[in-house]
């Protein structure tokens, strides 16, 4: 049983192995998030389901980050579940009228904020442990969501 829980822990922490990508593992985890979000949002009621799944995505993010922190220490690049959750948050704000371009824009904005780490992302990034691993990416996701929500408000007069 211990071996099975290790497999699950690694699979969640690394988003099914994206954390082992030799090039930009965080980008790979974010890309998987955007792709899953797109596939989900293409079906009727998919955007509502994506919103409903966000607490689960976040909980898995904290659990996977905790596992990675214990297993590899610090904020290892192979832990990509935090990027998955942050990108998911950004994708939820993408304007439905944009179709696939919305989550694609969310992905790009999320990566920019995650890499550049402006305040408050940088503040959360300095927190040790699981909270720091997750909160900086959720903050980057929230920052990426703001221009998308502003555009929806400007374009449609409502969110």
C-alpha positions in Angstrom: 0.0 0.0 0.0 2.9 2.4 0.7 4.1 2.0 -2.8 0.6 2.8 -4.2 0.4 6.0 -2.1 3.9 7.0 -3.2 2.8 6.6 -6.9 -0.3 8.7 -6.3 1.7 11.3 -4.4 4.3 11.7 -7.1 1.5 11.7 -9.8 -0.3 14.5 -8.1 2.7 16.5 -7.2 4.2 16.3 -10.7 0.9 16.5 -12.6 1.3 13.0 -14.1 5.0 13.5 -14.6 5.1 17.0 -16.1 7.5 18.0 -13.3 10.1 15.7 -14.8 10.1 17.6 -18.1 13.7 18.6 -18.9 12.4 22.0 -20.2 10.2 24.3 -18.2 8.4 21.8 -16.0 6.2 24.6 -14.6 5.1 25.6 -18.0 4.3 22.0 -18.8 2.1 21.7 -15.7 0.3 25.0 -16.6 -0.1 23.8 -20.2 -1.8 20.6 -19.0 -4.1 22.7 -16.8 -5.1 24.9 -19.7 -5.6 21.9 -22.0 -7.8 20.1 -19.4 -9.8 23.3 -18.8 -10.3 23.8 -22.6 -11.5 20.2 -23.0 -13.8 20.5 -20.1 -15.2 23.9 -21.1 -16.0 22.7 -24.7 -18.8 20.5 -23.3 -22.2 21.9 -22.2 -22.0 23.0 -18.6 -18.2 22.5 -18.7 -17.4 26.0 -17.4 -19.7 25.6 -14.5 -18.2 22.2 -13.8 -14.7 23.7 -14.0 -15.7 26.3 -11.4 -17.2 23.5 -9.2 -13.9 21.5 -9.5 -11.7 24.4 -8.4 -11.9 23.6 -4.7 -10.8 20.0 -5.5 -8.0 21.3 -7.8 -6.8 23.5 -5.0 -7.0 20.8 -2.4 -5.1 18.4 -4.6 -2.6 21.3 -5.1 -2.0 21.6 -1.4 -1.8 17.9 -0.9 0.6 17.4 -3.8 2.7 20.3 -2.8 2.9 19.0 0.8 4.0 15.6 -0.6 6.6 17.2 -2.8 7.9 19.4 0.0 8.3 16.4 2.3 9.9 14.2 -0.4 12.2 16.6 -2.2 12.4 19.7 0.2 11.9 23.3 -0.5 9.9 24.3 -3.6 11.3 21.8 -6.1 10.7 22.5 -9.8 9.3 19.0 -10.3 6.3 19.9 -8.2 3.9 21.4 -10.8 0.6 20.9 -9.2 0.8 24.5 -7.9 1.1 25.8 -11.5 -1.8 23.5 -12.5 -4.0 25.2 -9.8 -2.9 28.7 -10.5 -3.4 28.4 -14.2 -6.9 26.8 -13.6 -7.8 29.9 -11.6 -6.7 32.2 -14.4 -8.6 30.0 -17.0 -11.9 30.3 -15.1 -11.8 34.1 -15.7 -11.3 33.8 -19.5 -14.2 35.3 -21.4 -16.4 32.5 -22.8 -16.9 34.5 -26.0 -13.2 34.0 -26.8 -13.5 30.2 -27.1 -10.1 28.5 -26.9 -8.3 31.8 -27.1 -9.5 32.7 -23.6 -7.8 29.9 -21.7 -4.8 30.3 -24.0 -4.6 34.0 -23.0 -5.1 33.0 -19.3 -2.2 30.5 -19.7 0.1 33.2 -21.1 -0.8 35.8 -18.5 -0.5 33.2 -15.7 3.0 32.3 -16.9 4.1 35.9 -17.1 2.9 36.7 -13.5 4.4 33.4 -12.2 7.8 34.0 -13.8 8.1 37.7 -13.1 6.6 37.4 -9.6 5.4 40.9 -9.1 4.0 41.8 -5.6 2.0 40.1 -4.1 3.3 36.9 -5.9 6.8 37.6 -4.7 5.6 38.0 -1.1 3.8 34.6 -1.1 6.9 33.0 -2.8 9.0 33.8 0.3 6.7 31.8 2.5 8.3 28.5 3.5 6.5 25.2 3.1 3.4 24.0 1.4 1.6 27.4 1.8 4.4 29.2 -0.1 4.5 26.7 -2.8 0.7 27.1 -3.5 -0.1 30.6 -2.6 2.4 32.3 -5.0 0.8 30.4 -7.9 -2.7 31.1 -6.8 -1.8 34.8 -6.5 -0.3 34.7 -10.0 -3.5 33.0 -11.2 -5.6 35.8 -9.5 -3.4 38.5 -11.1 -3.8 36.9 -14.5 -7.6 36.7 -14.0 -7.9 40.5 -13.3 -7.3 41.7 -16.9 -9.5 38.9 -18.3 -12.4 39.9 -15.9 -11.8 43.6 -16.7 -12.1 42.8 -20.4 -15.3 40.9 -19.9 -16.7 43.8 -17.9 -15.7 46.3 -20.6 -16.9 44.1 -23.4 -20.3 43.0 -22.0 -20.9 45.4 -19.1 -21.1 42.4 -16.7 -19.1 39.4 -15.7 
